């Protein structure tokens, strides 16, 4: 709040960027344009970088992954350069370490029927990780859909609810 302070906003939504560019401050009814040079477009990761991220999640330091590496690189190409998707798929791949399971992930096609191309492509890629998620994780994930977007909940309270519903075991 002091003079010279800055706020950093990260988003994939171009509408947010356009709104920020106008510099309209709702509380003070002032317009303070944001200079173009202050907007940084990070773009997306290269497939090789996605694979490196996925590899960190999928394998331990001493794991032999020679038989899965080529399939993993092909899966990395489906991430669309999004670190969130690479991380989610890497986690799924860490639990399913067979050639057949990874080929299934690679060959899965998901269509959500969404209109906005960017949103559709991102959600389709994330659905790959959901499709291959363990059932108990799916139940926890679906439970979160009952709360409105932006809802803030104490994580211990959420864990207690999942435990009471039998989604998780309290020992873990």
C-alpha positions as CSV (number, residue, x, y, z in Angstrom):
1,X,0.0,0.0,0.0
2,X,3.0,2.3,0.1
3,X,4.0,4.6,-2.7
4,X,5.9,2.6,-5.3
5,X,4.3,-0.7,-4.3
6,X,3.3,-3.1,-7.1
7,X,0.8,-5.9,-7.5
8,X,1.6,-8.9,-9.6
9,X,-1.3,-10.7,-11.3
10,X,-1.1,-14.0,-13.1
11,X,-3.8,-15.2,-15.4
12,X,-4.5,-17.2,-18.5
13,X,-7.7,-15.2,-19.1
14,X,-7.2,-12.5,-21.7
15,X,-10.2,-10.6,-20.4
16,X,-8.5,-10.1,-17.1
17,X,-5.5,-8.6,-18.9
18,X,-7.7,-6.3,-20.9
19,X,-9.5,-5.2,-17.7
20,X,-6.2,-4.5,-16.0
21,X,-4.9,-2.6,-19.0
22,X,-7.7,0.0,-18.6
23,X,-6.4,0.7,-15.1
24,X,-9.9,1.4,-13.7
25,X,-9.8,1.5,-9.9
26,X,-13.4,0.7,-8.8
27,X,-13.1,2.1,-5.2
28,X,-11.6,5.4,-6.2
29,X,-13.2,5.8,-9.6
30,X,-9.8,6.6,-11.1
31,X,-8.3,5.5,-14.3
32,X,-4.6,4.7,-14.1
33,X,-3.5,3.0,-17.3
34,X,-1.1,0.0,-17.0
35,X,1.9,0.5,-19.3
36,X,2.1,-2.2,-22.1
37,X,5.7,-3.0,-21.0
38,X,4.6,-4.1,-17.6
39,X,2.5,-7.0,-19.1
40,X,4.6,-10.1,-19.5
41,X,3.3,-13.0,-21.6
42,X,5.0,-16.2,-20.4
43,X,3.6,-18.4,-23.1
44,X,3.7,-22.1,-22.6
45,X,6.3,-24.8,-22.0
46,X,8.0,-26.7,-24.8
47,X,7.1,-30.4,-24.9
48,X,10.6,-31.3,-23.7
49,X,10.1,-29.0,-20.6
50,X,6.7,-30.6,-20.0
51,X,8.4,-34.0,-20.1
52,X,11.0,-32.9,-17.6
53,X,8.3,-31.7,-15.2
54,X,6.3,-34.9,-15.7
55,X,9.4,-37.1,-15.2
56,X,10.0,-35.4,-11.8
57,X,6.5,-36.4,-10.7
58,X,6.4,-39.8,-12.3
59,X,9.7,-41.2,-11.2
60,X,11.9,-41.4,-8.1
61,X,15.6,-40.6,-8.4
62,X,16.6,-44.3,-8.7
63,X,13.8,-45.5,-11.0
64,X,14.6,-47.2,-14.3
65,X,12.2,-45.5,-16.8
66,X,13.9,-46.4,-20.0
67,X,10.9,-48.5,-21.2
68,X,8.4,-45.6,-20.6
69,X,10.4,-42.6,-21.7
70,X,9.3,-42.5,-25.3
71,X,5.6,-42.9,-24.4
72,X,6.1,-40.2,-21.7
73,X,7.4,-37.8,-24.2
74,X,4.4,-38.4,-26.4
75,X,2.1,-37.8,-23.5
76,X,4.0,-34.6,-22.8
77,X,3.1,-33.4,-26.2
78,X,-0.6,-33.5,-25.2
79,X,-0.1,-31.1,-22.3
80,X,-0.3,-28.1,-24.6
81,X,2.6,-26.6,-22.7
82,X,0.6,-26.1,-19.5
83,X,2.6,-26.8,-16.3
84,X,-0.6,-27.6,-14.4
85,X,-1.5,-30.3,-16.9
86,X,2.0,-31.7,-17.0
87,X,2.1,-31.9,-13.2
88,X,-1.3,-33.5,-12.9
89,X,-0.5,-36.1,-15.6
90,X,2.9,-36.8,-14.0
91,X,1.2,-37.6,-10.7
92,X,-1.2,-40.0,-12.5
93,X,1.7,-41.6,-14.3
94,X,3.6,-42.1,-11.1
95,X,0.8,-44.4,-9.9
96,X,0.4,-46.3,-13.2
97,X,3.9,-47.3,-14.2
98,X,3.1,-49.9,-17.0
99,X,3.5,-49.5,-20.7
100,X,-0.1,-50.4,-21.2
101,X,-1.4,-47.7,-18.7
102,X,0.8,-45.0,-20.2
103,X,-0.3,-46.0,-23.8
104,X,-3.9,-45.7,-22.6
105,X,-3.2,-42.2,-21.2
106,X,-1.5,-41.2,-24.5
107,X,-4.3,-42.6,-26.6
108,X,-7.3,-41.2,-24.5
109,X,-9.3,-38.6,-26.3
110,X,-11.6,-36.4,-24.2
111,X,-14.3,-34.1,-25.5
112,X,-16.1,-31.8,-23.0
113,X,-18.3,-30.1,-25.6
114,X,-17.2,-26.6,-24.5
115,X,-17.4,-23.6,-26.8
116,X,-14.3,-21.5,-26.0
117,X,-11.4,-23.1,-27.7
118,X,-8.7,-22.3,-25.1
119,X,-10.9,-23.3,-22.2
120,X,-11.9,-26.5,-24.0
121,X,-8.4,-27.5,-24.8
122,X,-7.2,-26.9,-21.2
123,X,-10.0,-28.8,-19.6
124,X,-9.7,-31.7,-22.1
125,X,-6.0,-32.0,-21.1
126,X,-6.8,-31.9,-17.4
127,X,-9.6,-34.5,-17.9
128,X,-6.8,-36.9,-19.0
129,X,-5.5,-36.9,-15.4
130,X,-9.0,-37.1,-13.9
131,X,-9.9,-40.0,-16.1
132,X,-7.0,-42.0,-14.8
133,X,-7.3,-40.9,-11.1
134,X,-7.8,-43.4,-8.3
135,X,-11.5,-43.6,-7.3
136,X,-10.9,-42.2,-3.8
137,X,-9.3,-39.2,-5.3
138,X,-12.1,-38.7,-7.8
139,X,-14.6,-38.8,-4.9
140,X,-12.7,-36.0,-3.1
141,X,-12.4,-34.0,-6.3
142,X,-16.1,-34.3,-7.0
143,X,-17.0,-33.3,-3.5
144,X,-15.2,-30.0,-4.1
145,X,-17.6,-29.2,-6.9
146,X,-20.3,-28.7,-4.4
147,X,-18.8,-25.5,-3.3
148,X,-19.0,-22.2,-5.2
149,X,-16.0,-21.0,-7.2
150,X,-13.7,-19.0,-4.9
151,X,-15.1,-20.6,-1.7
152,X,-12.5,-20.6,1.1
153,X,-12.4,-23.5,3.4
154,X,-10.0,-24.6,6.2
155,X,-8.1,-27.6,4.9
156,X,-8.4,-29.5,8.2
157,X,-12.2,-29.0,8.1
158,X,-12.3,-30.3,4.5
159,X,-10.2,-33.4,5.5
160,X,-12.6,-34.1,8.4
161,X,-15.6,-33.9,6.0
162,X,-13.9,-36.3,3.5
163,X,-13.1,-38.7,6.4
164,X,-16.7,-38.5,7.7
165,X,-18.0,-39.4,4.2
166,X,-15.6,-42.3,4.0
167,X,-13.7,-40.9,1.1
168,X,-10.4,-41.1,2.9
169,X,-8.9,-43.0,5.9
170,X,-8.0,-40.8,8.8
171,X,-4.7,-42.6,9.3
172,X,-3.5,-41.2,6.0
